């Protein structure tokens, strides 16, 4: 991504770059890229026509939002790891769960399956259920 000029309407650079990134197939503008654009914009702005304060505050708010989203993604990743670790401890446990027809059943956990859809439990009876269908462990 190259930044050559911002002109007097610096905000349009961010919109143009964001649109270009989306057209190229990259739908996320990371915090590092956003900060690089903002610094380039400030470095290249016309001193006789500085960036409007409202636009600058809006861009800083967008940067804060991007950073908070990145932090939230990190926390979700850690939570997913914890879910996987704690689900592994269910092997050999008796649990009650709700099957796909809505009936409550009981059984022993034979294995834990980690795949793209999430964490599932393979029961000795042959059922494979998402871990969120477990009602009780005993």
N, C-alpha and C positions, 0 to 999 in steps of 0.2 A: 504494500500500500504506500503510495507516494503522495506527499502533500507539497504542492507547489505554490499556491497562492490562496489567500482567503478573501482579499478584497475588503470592502467596507462592511459587507454583510457576512461576517464570520460564521454565523449560525448556519448559513446555507452550506458551508463546507461539511459540517457534521451530517446534515441531512443527505447531501450528495454522496458522501463516503458511505454512510449507512445503507443507502439505496444501492450503491455499487456492490457492497459486500453481500447484500441479500440477492442481487441478481447473479452474483458469482456462485451462489449456493451456500455461502456461509451466513447463517441466519443470526448468529450471535456476535455482538460487538463486545469483546472482553474489556475488562477494566484497564489493562495495559494499552490496548489500542485506543480506547476512548481518551485516556490521559495524554497519549502522544498527539492525538488530533487537537486536543484542547491547548496543549503547550505550543504546537505549531501555529495554531490560530492566534494565540496571544503574541507569539514572536513575530508574526507576519502582519499584524493588523496595522492599519494606517493610523499614525499618531494624531492626525488631524480629525479622524473620524473613529474614535475608539468604540469598542464593543459596547452596546447598550447594557446598562446594569441589569435590567430585567432578564435579558438573554443570558448574561453571564451567570446570574443566580440560578436560572433554569437549567443551564448546563451543569453547574455544580450539583444541583439536586439530582440530575440524571446520573452523574458520576457516582454519587452516594448510593443511588438505587442499584446501579450495576455492581458496586462493591458488596452491598448487602445481599444481593442475589447470589453472588459468588460464595459468600460466607454461608448462606443457607444451603447451597449445594454441597459444600464441604460437610456440614452437619448431617445432611440427609445421607451422604455416603458413609459417614461414621455410624449412623443409626442402622443402616443396612448391614454393615459389618457386624454390629452387635446382634442384630436379629439372626443372622446366619450362625454366629457363635452360640447363641443361646438355644437356637432350634436344634443344634446338634446334640444338646444334652437330653433331648426328648427320646432318643433311641432307646428302646427297651421299656419305655414308660407306657402305662395304660392311660388312655385319654378318652374323653367323650368329645364327639364332633358332630357337625351338621353335614349330612351328605348333600349331593346336588339336587335331590328331590325335597330337601327341607326336613328330612327325618333325622332325629337325634340317634346316634349310634355310639358304641364303645368299641375299643380295640387297642391292640398293642402296636406301638410305632416300630416298624422294622428298619426304616432308613429315612434319611433326610435328603431331598433332591434340591439342588441349586441350579436354576436355569434362568433364561431371559424373563420368564413370567414371574419369577420370584422364588420364594421358598415353599416347597411342598413336602408333605409327609407321606411316605408309603407305609400303609398299614399291613399287618400280617394277613388280613382278610382280602388284600388285593386293591383296596381303595387307595387312590392317590388324591389327597386333599390339600388345598392351600393351608398354610399354617394359621391363617386368620379365621379358619372355620373351627378351630379347637375351642371348646367351651370350658373344659376342665381337665386338669392333669391330676391323676391319683395313683 
